[in-house]
Amino acid sequence: MEKKGENTNKLNKKQTGAITNNTTQIQRMIQGYYEHPYAHKLGNLEEMDKFLETHNFTRLNQDEIKMLNRPIMS
């Protein structure tokens, strides 16, 4: 998107084809882009509960939990 001799602080709005170098507008666009995939994750809790009930997930024992909670060493 960067062109020779143009301001590199521009963002192309794919929806409208417009280009902006307004920092506030760019920040809102980026925020909206990253919020959208996570906005409706808890929309259907009943369906999520049914899914979790049908799968038998293994649980960590106390020794495994202690090992994972240890400080990271080089």
BALOLO-507527 format. One record per atom (N, C-alpha, C, CB): residue number from 1; x, y, z negated. Coordinates in nm, 2 decimals, always signed. Atoms other than C-alpha are relative to their C-alpha. Glycine has a CB too. Layout:
! residues N
<titor mise="NUM" c1="X" c2="Y" c3="Z"/>
...
//
This chain:
! residues 74
<titor mise="1" c1="+0.08" c2="-0.12" c3="+0.00"/>
<titor mise="1" c1="+0.00" c2="+0.00" c3="+0.00"/>
<titor mise="1" c1="+0.09" c2="+0.13" c3="+0.00"/>
<titor mise="1" c1="-0.09" c2="+0.00" c3="-0.12"/>
<titor mise="2" c1="-0.09" c2="-0.11" c3="+0.00"/>
<titor mise="2" c1="+0.30" c2="+0.22" c3="-0.04"/>
<titor mise="2" c1="+0.04" c2="+0.03" c3="+0.14"/>
<titor mise="2" c1="+0.12" c2="-0.02" c3="-0.09"/>
<titor mise="3" c1="-0.04" c2="-0.04" c3="-0.13"/>
<titor mise="3" c1="+0.38" c2="+0.42" c3="+0.27"/>
<titor mise="3" c1="+0.12" c2="+0.10" c3="-0.02"/>
<titor mise="3" c1="-0.11" c2="+0.06" c3="+0.08"/>
<titor mise="4" c1="-0.11" c2="-0.09" c3="+0.01"/>
<titor mise="4" c1="+0.70" c2="+0.61" c3="+0.34"/>
<titor mise="4" c1="-0.04" c2="+0.15" c3="-0.01"/>
<titor mise="4" c1="+0.09" c2="-0.02" c3="+0.12"/>
<titor mise="5" c1="+0.03" c2="-0.14" c3="+0.01"/>
<titor mise="5" c1="+0.68" c2="+0.97" c3="+0.22"/>
<titor mise="5" c1="-0.13" c2="+0.04" c3="-0.07"/>
<titor mise="5" c1="+0.00" c2="+0.07" c3="+0.13"/>
<titor mise="6" c1="+0.13" c2="-0.02" c3="+0.07"/>
<titor mise="6" c1="+0.35" c2="+0.93" c3="+0.03"/>
<titor mise="6" c1="+0.02" c2="-0.02" c3="-0.15"/>
<titor mise="6" c1="-0.11" c2="-0.09" c3="+0.05"/>
<titor mise="7" c1="+0.00" c2="+0.01" c3="+0.15"/>
<titor mise="7" c1="+0.28" c2="+0.96" c3="-0.34"/>
<titor mise="7" c1="-0.03" c2="-0.15" c3="-0.03"/>
<titor mise="7" c1="-0.11" c2="+0.09" c3="-0.06"/>
<titor mise="8" c1="+0.01" c2="+0.14" c3="+0.03"/>
<titor mise="8" c1="+0.33" c2="+0.61" c3="-0.49"/>
<titor mise="8" c1="-0.10" c2="-0.02" c3="-0.11"/>
<titor mise="8" c1="+0.13" c2="-0.05" c3="-0.04"/>
<titor mise="9" c1="+0.10" c2="+0.01" c3="+0.11"/>
<titor mise="9" c1="+0.08" c2="+0.69" c3="-0.77"/>
<titor mise="9" c1="-0.14" c2="+0.00" c3="+0.05"/>
<titor mise="9" c1="+0.02" c2="+0.11" c3="-0.11"/>
<titor mise="10" c1="+0.13" c2="+0.00" c3="-0.06"/>
<titor mise="10" c1="-0.22" c2="+0.61" c3="-0.56"/>
<titor mise="10" c1="-0.06" c2="-0.14" c3="-0.01"/>
<titor mise="10" c1="+0.00" c2="+0.04" c3="+0.15"/>
<titor mise="11" c1="+0.06" c2="+0.13" c3="+0.01"/>
<titor mise="11" c1="-0.47" c2="+0.32" c3="-0.59"/>
<titor mise="11" c1="-0.11" c2="-0.01" c3="+0.11"/>
<titor mise="11" c1="-0.06" c2="-0.03" c3="-0.14"/>
<titor mise="12" c1="+0.10" c2="+0.02" c3="-0.10"/>
<titor mise="12" c1="-0.68" c2="+0.19" c3="-0.30"/>
<titor mise="12" c1="-0.12" c2="-0.06" c3="-0.06"/>
<titor mise="12" c1="+0.06" c2="-0.08" c3="+0.12"/>
<titor mise="13" c1="+0.12" c2="+0.06" c3="+0.05"/>
<titor mise="13" c1="-1.04" c2="+0.13" c3="-0.40"/>
<titor mise="13" c1="-0.06" c2="-0.09" c3="+0.11"/>
<titor mise="13" c1="-0.11" c2="+0.11" c3="-0.04"/>
<titor mise="14" c1="+0.05" c2="+0.09" c3="-0.10"/>
<titor mise="14" c1="-1.14" c2="-0.18" c3="-0.20"/>
<titor mise="14" c1="-0.15" c2="+0.01" c3="+0.03"/>
<titor mise="14" c1="+0.04" c2="-0.14" c3="-0.04"/>
<titor mise="15" c1="+0.14" c2="-0.01" c3="-0.02"/>
<titor mise="15" c1="-1.51" c2="-0.13" c3="-0.26"/>
<titor mise="15" c1="-0.04" c2="+0.11" c3="+0.10"/>
<titor mise="15" c1="-0.07" c2="+0.02" c3="-0.13"/>
<titor mise="16" c1="+0.04" c2="-0.11" c3="-0.08"/>
<titor mise="16" c1="-1.53" c2="+0.21" c3="-0.09"/>
<titor mise="16" c1="+0.10" c2="+0.03" c3="+0.11"/>
<titor mise="16" c1="-0.03" c2="+0.12" c3="-0.09"/>
<titor mise="17" c1="-0.10" c2="-0.04" c3="-0.09"/>
<titor mise="17" c1="-1.21" c2="+0.23" c3="+0.10"/>
<titor mise="17" c1="+0.07" c2="+0.13" c3="-0.03"/>
<titor mise="17" c1="-0.05" c2="+0.00" c3="+0.14"/>
<titor mise="18" c1="-0.06" c2="-0.13" c3="+0.04"/>
<titor mise="18" c1="-1.12" c2="+0.55" c3="-0.08"/>
<titor mise="18" c1="+0.13" c2="-0.02" c3="-0.07"/>
<titor mise="18" c1="-0.10" c2="+0.08" c3="-0.09"/>
<titor mise="19" c1="-0.13" c2="+0.00" c3="+0.07"/>
<titor mise="19" c1="-0.78" c2="+0.63" c3="-0.21"/>
<titor mise="19" c1="+0.00" c2="+0.11" c3="-0.10"/>
<titor mise="19" c1="+0.12" c2="+0.01" c3="+0.10"/>
<titor mise="20" c1="+0.00" c2="-0.10" c3="+0.10"/>
<titor mise="20" c1="-0.72" c2="+0.82" c3="-0.53"/>
<titor mise="20" c1="+0.14" c2="+0.00" c3="-0.06"/>
<titor mise="20" c1="-0.11" c2="-0.02" c3="-0.10"/>
<titor mise="21" c1="-0.12" c2="-0.01" c3="+0.09"/>
<titor mise="21" c1="-0.42" c2="+0.95" c3="-0.73"/>
<titor mise="21" c1="-0.04" c2="+0.06" c3="-0.13"/>
<titor mise="21" c1="+0.11" c2="+0.09" c3="+0.08"/>
<titor mise="22" c1="+0.05" c2="-0.05" c3="+0.13"/>
<titor mise="22" c1="-0.64" c2="+1.06" c3="-1.02"/>
<titor mise="22" c1="+0.03" c2="-0.11" c3="-0.11"/>
<titor mise="22" c1="-0.15" c2="+0.03" c3="+0.01"/>
<titor mise="23" c1="-0.05" c2="+0.10" c3="+0.10"/>
<titor mise="23" c1="-0.47" c2="+0.89" c3="-1.32"/>
<titor mise="23" c1="-0.12" c2="-0.06" c3="-0.08"/>
<titor mise="23" c1="+0.10" c2="+0.07" c3="-0.09"/>
<titor mise="24" c1="+0.12" c2="+0.05" c3="+0.08"/>
<titor mise="24" c1="-0.80" c2="+0.87" c3="-1.52"/>
<titor mise="24" c1="-0.08" c2="-0.10" c3="+0.07"/>
<titor mise="24" c1="-0.08" c2="+0.12" c3="-0.05"/>
<titor mise="25" c1="+0.08" c2="+0.09" c3="-0.08"/>
<titor mise="25" c1="-0.99" c2="+0.71" c3="-1.24"/>
<titor mise="25" c1="+0.08" c2="-0.13" c3="+0.03"/>
<titor mise="25" c1="-0.03" c2="+0.07" c3="+0.14"/>
<titor mise="26" c1="-0.08" c2="+0.13" c3="-0.02"/>
<titor mise="26" c1="-0.70" c2="+0.46" c3="-1.18"/>
<titor mise="26" c1="-0.01" c2="-0.08" c3="-0.12"/>
<titor mise="26" c1="+0.15" c2="+0.04" c3="+0.04"/>
<titor mise="27" c1="+0.00" c2="+0.07" c3="+0.13"/>
<titor mise="27" c1="-0.70" c2="+0.37" c3="-1.55"/>
<titor mise="27" c1="-0.14" c2="-0.07" c3="-0.01"/>
<titor mise="27" c1="+0.03" c2="+0.09" c3="-0.11"/>
<titor mise="28" c1="+0.13" c2="+0.06" c3="+0.01"/>
<titor mise="28" c1="-1.08" c2="+0.31" c3="-1.54"/>
<titor mise="28" c1="-0.02" c2="-0.12" c3="+0.10"/>
<titor mise="28" c1="-0.11" c2="+0.11" c3="+0.03"/>
<titor mise="29" c1="+0.01" c2="+0.11" c3="-0.09"/>
<titor mise="29" c1="-1.05" c2="+0.10" c3="-1.23"/>
<titor mise="29" c1="+0.07" c2="-0.13" c3="-0.05"/>
<titor mise="29" c1="+0.05" c2="+0.04" c3="+0.14"/>
<titor mise="30" c1="-0.08" c2="+0.11" c3="+0.05"/>
<titor mise="30" c1="-0.78" c2="-0.12" c3="-1.38"/>
<titor mise="30" c1="-0.07" c2="-0.06" c3="-0.12"/>
<titor mise="30" c1="+0.14" c2="+0.05" c3="-0.04"/>
<titor mise="31" c1="+0.07" c2="+0.05" c3="+0.12"/>
<titor mise="31" c1="-0.97" c2="-0.15" c3="-1.71"/>
<titor mise="31" c1="-0.12" c2="-0.08" c3="+0.05"/>
<titor mise="31" c1="-0.04" c2="+0.12" c3="-0.09"/>
<titor mise="32" c1="+0.12" c2="+0.07" c3="-0.05"/>
<titor mise="32" c1="-1.29" c2="-0.25" c3="-1.52"/>
<titor mise="32" c1="+0.04" c2="-0.13" c3="+0.06"/>
<titor mise="32" c1="-0.07" c2="+0.08" c3="+0.10"/>
<titor mise="33" c1="-0.04" c2="+0.13" c3="-0.07"/>
<titor mise="33" c1="-1.10" c2="-0.51" c3="-1.31"/>
<titor mise="33" c1="+0.04" c2="-0.11" c3="-0.10"/>
<titor mise="33" c1="+0.13" c2="+0.03" c3="+0.09"/>
<titor mise="34" c1="-0.04" c2="+0.10" c3="+0.10"/>
<titor mise="34" c1="-0.95" c2="-0.68" c3="-1.62"/>
<titor mise="34" c1="-0.11" c2="-0.03" c3="-0.10"/>
<titor mise="34" c1="+0.12" c2="+0.05" c3="-0.07"/>
<titor mise="35" c1="+0.11" c2="+0.03" c3="+0.09"/>
<titor mise="35" c1="-1.27" c2="-0.66" c3="-1.83"/>
<titor mise="35" c1="-0.10" c2="-0.09" c3="+0.06"/>
<titor mise="35" c1="-0.07" c2="+0.13" c3="-0.05"/>
<titor mise="36" c1="+0.10" c2="+0.07" c3="-0.07"/>
<titor mise="36" c1="-1.49" c2="-0.81" c3="-1.57"/>
<titor mise="36" c1="+0.00" c2="-0.15" c3="-0.02"/>
<titor mise="36" c1="+0.00" c2="+0.03" c3="+0.15"/>
<titor mise="37" c1="+0.00" c2="+0.14" c3="+0.01"/>
<titor mise="37" c1="-1.37" c2="-1.17" c3="-1.58"/>
<titor mise="37" c1="-0.03" c2="-0.05" c3="-0.15"/>
<titor mise="37" c1="+0.14" c2="-0.05" c3="+0.03"/>
<titor mise="38" c1="+0.02" c2="+0.04" c3="+0.13"/>
<titor mise="38" c1="-1.40" c2="-1.18" c3="-1.96"/>
<titor mise="38" c1="-0.13" c2="+0.06" c3="-0.07"/>
<titor mise="38" c1="+0.11" c2="+0.04" c3="-0.09"/>
<titor mise="39" c1="+0.12" c2="-0.07" c3="+0.05"/>
<titor mise="39" c1="-1.73" c2="-0.98" c3="-2.00"/>
<titor mise="39" c1="-0.11" c2="-0.09" c3="-0.05"/>
<titor mise="39" c1="-0.05" c2="+0.10" c3="+0.10"/>
<titor mise="40" c1="+0.11" c2="+0.08" c3="+0.03"/>
<titor mise="40" c1="-1.97" c2="-1.27" c3="-2.01"/>
<titor mise="40" c1="+0.04" c2="-0.14" c3="-0.04"/>
<titor mise="40" c1="-0.09" c2="-0.01" c3="+0.13"/>
<titor mise="41" c1="-0.04" c2="+0.13" c3="+0.04"/>
<titor mise="41" c1="-1.78" c2="-1.56" c3="-2.16"/>
<titor mise="41" c1="-0.09" c2="-0.06" c3="-0.10"/>
<titor mise="41" c1="+0.14" c2="+0.01" c3="-0.06"/>
<titor mise="42" c1="+0.08" c2="+0.05" c3="+0.10"/>
<titor mise="42" c1="-2.02" c2="-1.60" c3="-2.45"/>
<titor mise="42" c1="-0.15" c2="+0.01" c3="+0.04"/>
<titor mise="42" c1="+0.02" c2="+0.07" c3="-0.13"/>
<titor mise="43" c1="+0.13" c2="-0.02" c3="-0.04"/>
<titor mise="43" c1="-2.33" c2="-1.57" c3="-2.24"/>
<titor mise="43" c1="-0.10" c2="-0.12" c3="-0.03"/>
<titor mise="43" c1="+0.00" c2="+0.01" c3="+0.15"/>
<titor mise="44" c1="+0.09" c2="+0.12" c3="+0.02"/>
<titor mise="44" c1="-2.47" c2="-1.93" c3="-2.28"/>
<titor mise="44" c1="+0.06" c2="-0.09" c3="-0.11"/>
<titor mise="44" c1="-0.02" c2="-0.07" c3="+0.13"/>
<titor mise="45" c1="-0.06" c2="+0.07" c3="+0.11"/>
<titor mise="45" c1="-2.37" c2="-2.06" c3="-2.62"/>
<titor mise="45" c1="-0.06" c2="-0.14" c3="-0.01"/>
<titor mise="45" c1="-0.02" c2="+0.07" c3="-0.14"/>
<titor mise="46" c1="+0.06" c2="+0.14" c3="+0.01"/>
<titor mise="46" c1="-2.61" c2="-2.36" c3="-2.61"/>
<titor mise="46" c1="+0.07" c2="-0.09" c3="+0.10"/>
<titor mise="46" c1="-0.15" c2="+0.01" c3="+0.03"/>
<titor mise="47" c1="-0.07" c2="+0.09" c3="-0.10"/>
<titor mise="47" c1="-2.45" c2="-2.49" c3="-2.29"/>
<titor mise="47" c1="+0.14" c2="-0.03" c3="-0.04"/>
<titor mise="47" c1="+0.00" c2="+0.08" c3="+0.14"/>
<titor mise="48" c1="-0.13" c2="+0.02" c3="+0.05"/>
<titor mise="48" c1="-2.11" c2="-2.44" c3="-2.44"/>
<titor mise="48" c1="+0.00" c2="-0.10" c3="-0.12"/>
<titor mise="48" c1="+0.06" c2="+0.13" c3="-0.05"/>
<titor mise="49" c1="+0.01" c2="+0.09" c3="+0.11"/>
<titor mise="49" c1="-2.21" c2="-2.63" c3="-2.76"/>
<titor mise="49" c1="-0.03" c2="-0.14" c3="+0.06"/>
<titor mise="49" c1="-0.12" c2="+0.04" c3="-0.09"/>
<titor mise="50" c1="+0.02" c2="+0.13" c3="-0.06"/>
<titor mise="50" c1="-2.35" c2="-2.92" c3="-2.54"/>
<titor mise="50" c1="+0.13" c2="-0.06" c3="+0.06"/>
<titor mise="50" c1="-0.11" c2="+0.01" c3="+0.10"/>
<titor mise="51" c1="-0.13" c2="+0.05" c3="-0.06"/>
<titor mise="51" c1="-2.02" c2="-2.94" c3="-2.35"/>
<titor mise="51" c1="+0.09" c2="-0.05" c3="-0.11"/>
<titor mise="51" c1="+0.06" c2="+0.11" c3="+0.08"/>
<titor mise="52" c1="-0.09" c2="+0.04" c3="+0.11"/>
<titor mise="52" c1="-1.82" c2="-2.95" c3="-2.68"/>
<titor mise="52" c1="-0.04" c2="-0.12" c3="-0.07"/>
<titor mise="52" c1="+0.02" c2="+0.12" c3="-0.09"/>
<titor mise="53" c1="+0.05" c2="+0.12" c3="+0.07"/>
<titor mise="53" c1="-2.04" c2="-3.22" c3="-2.83"/>
<titor mise="53" c1="+0.02" c2="-0.12" c3="+0.08"/>
<titor mise="53" c1="-0.15" c2="+0.02" c3="-0.03"/>
<titor mise="54" c1="-0.02" c2="+0.12" c3="-0.08"/>
<titor mise="54" c1="-1.99" c2="-3.45" c3="-2.53"/>
<titor mise="54" c1="+0.14" c2="-0.04" c3="+0.02"/>
<titor mise="54" c1="-0.06" c2="+0.03" c3="+0.14"/>
<titor mise="55" c1="-0.15" c2="+0.03" c3="-0.01"/>
<titor mise="55" c1="-1.61" c2="-3.44" c3="-2.55"/>
<titor mise="55" c1="+0.06" c2="-0.03" c3="-0.14"/>
<titor mise="55" c1="+0.07" c2="+0.11" c3="+0.07"/>
<titor mise="56" c1="-0.06" c2="+0.03" c3="+0.12"/>
<titor mise="56" c1="-1.41" c2="-3.60" c3="-2.82"/>
<titor mise="56" c1="+0.14" c2="+0.05" c3="+0.00"/>
<titor mise="56" c1="+0.00" c2="-0.16" c3="-0.03"/>
<titor mise="57" c1="-0.13" c2="-0.06" c3="+0.00"/>
<titor mise="57" c1="-1.12" c2="-3.37" c3="-2.88"/>
<titor mise="57" c1="+0.08" c2="-0.05" c3="-0.11"/>
<titor mise="57" c1="-0.01" c2="+0.16" c3="+0.00"/>
<titor mise="58" c1="-0.09" c2="+0.05" c3="+0.11"/>
<titor mise="58" c1="-0.82" c2="-3.49" c3="-3.08"/>
<titor mise="58" c1="+0.03" c2="+0.12" c3="-0.09"/>
<titor mise="58" c1="+0.13" c2="-0.06" c3="+0.05"/>
<titor mise="59" c1="-0.03" c2="-0.10" c3="+0.10"/>
<titor mise="59" c1="-0.75" c2="-3.30" c3="-3.40"/>
<titor mise="59" c1="+0.15" c2="-0.02" c3="-0.05"/>
<titor mise="59" c1="-0.09" c2="-0.01" c3="-0.12"/>
<titor mise="60" c1="-0.13" c2="+0.00" c3="+0.06"/>
<titor mise="60" c1="-0.41" c2="-3.21" c3="-3.54"/>
<titor mise="60" c1="+0.00" c2="-0.04" c3="-0.14"/>
<titor mise="60" c1="+0.07" c2="+0.14" c3="+0.02"/>
<titor mise="61" c1="-0.01" c2="+0.04" c3="+0.14"/>
<titor mise="61" c1="-0.30" c2="-3.37" c3="-3.86"/>
<titor mise="61" c1="+0.08" c2="+0.11" c3="-0.08"/>
<titor mise="61" c1="+0.06" c2="-0.14" c3="-0.03"/>
<titor mise="62" c1="-0.07" c2="-0.11" c3="+0.08"/>
<titor mise="62" c1="-0.14" c2="-3.16" c3="-4.15"/>
<titor mise="62" c1="+0.15" c2="+0.01" c3="+0.04"/>
<titor mise="62" c1="-0.02" c2="-0.03" c3="-0.14"/>
<titor mise="63" c1="-0.14" c2="+0.00" c3="-0.04"/>
<titor mise="63" c1="+0.21" c2="-3.26" c3="-4.04"/>
<titor mise="63" c1="+0.02" c2="+0.08" c3="+0.13"/>
<titor mise="63" c1="+0.06" c2="-0.14" c3="+0.01"/>
<titor mise="64" c1="+0.00" c2="-0.07" c3="-0.13"/>
<titor mise="64" c1="+0.15" c2="-3.14" c3="-3.69"/>
<titor mise="64" c1="-0.02" c2="+0.15" c3="-0.01"/>
<titor mise="64" c1="-0.10" c2="-0.06" c3="+0.10"/>
<titor mise="65" c1="+0.03" c2="-0.14" c3="+0.02"/>
<titor mise="65" c1="+0.00" c2="-2.82" c3="-3.81"/>
<titor mise="65" c1="+0.12" c2="+0.07" c3="-0.06"/>
<titor mise="65" c1="-0.12" c2="+0.02" c3="-0.09"/>
<titor mise="66" c1="-0.12" c2="-0.06" c3="+0.07"/>
<titor mise="66" c1="+0.30" c2="-2.75" c3="-4.04"/>
<titor mise="66" c1="+0.11" c2="+0.02" c3="+0.10"/>
<titor mise="66" c1="+0.05" c2="-0.09" c3="-0.11"/>
<titor mise="67" c1="-0.11" c2="-0.01" c3="-0.10"/>
<titor mise="67" c1="+0.54" c2="-2.82" c3="-3.75"/>
<titor mise="67" c1="-0.02" c2="+0.11" c3="+0.09"/>
<titor mise="67" c1="+0.01" c2="-0.14" c3="+0.07"/>
<titor mise="68" c1="+0.03" c2="-0.11" c3="-0.09"/>
<titor mise="68" c1="+0.36" c2="-2.58" c3="-3.52"/>
<titor mise="68" c1="+0.01" c2="+0.14" c3="-0.06"/>
<titor mise="68" c1="-0.14" c2="-0.03" c3="+0.06"/>
<titor mise="69" c1="+0.00" c2="-0.13" c3="+0.08"/>
<titor mise="69" c1="+0.35" c2="-2.31" c3="-3.79"/>
<titor mise="69" c1="+0.14" c2="+0.04" c3="-0.04"/>
<titor mise="69" c1="-0.09" c2="-0.01" c3="-0.11"/>
<titor mise="70" c1="-0.13" c2="-0.03" c3="+0.04"/>
<titor mise="70" c1="+0.72" c2="-2.32" c3="-3.85"/>
<titor mise="70" c1="+0.06" c2="+0.12" c3="+0.08"/>
<titor mise="70" c1="+0.10" c2="-0.12" c3="+0.02"/>
<titor mise="71" c1="-0.06" c2="-0.11" c3="-0.08"/>
<titor mise="71" c1="+0.93" c2="-2.02" c3="-3.74"/>
<titor mise="71" c1="+0.08" c2="-0.06" c3="+0.12"/>
<titor mise="71" c1="+0.10" c2="+0.08" c3="-0.09"/>
<titor mise="72" c1="-0.07" c2="+0.04" c3="-0.12"/>
<titor mise="72" c1="+1.08" c2="-2.05" c3="-3.39"/>
<titor mise="72" c1="+0.15" c2="+0.02" c3="-0.02"/>
<titor mise="72" c1="-0.05" c2="+0.08" c3="+0.12"/>
<titor mise="73" c1="-0.15" c2="-0.01" c3="+0.02"/>
<titor mise="73" c1="+1.45" c2="-2.13" c3="-3.40"/>
<titor mise="73" c1="+0.06" c2="-0.02" c3="+0.14"/>
<titor mise="73" c1="+0.05" c2="-0.12" c3="-0.09"/>
<titor mise="74" c1="-0.07" c2="+0.01" c3="-0.13"/>
<titor mise="74" c1="+1.70" c2="-2.10" c3="-3.12"/>
<titor mise="74" c1="+0.06" c2="-0.14" c3="+0.02"/>
<titor mise="74" c1="+0.11" c2="+0.10" c3="+0.00"/>
//
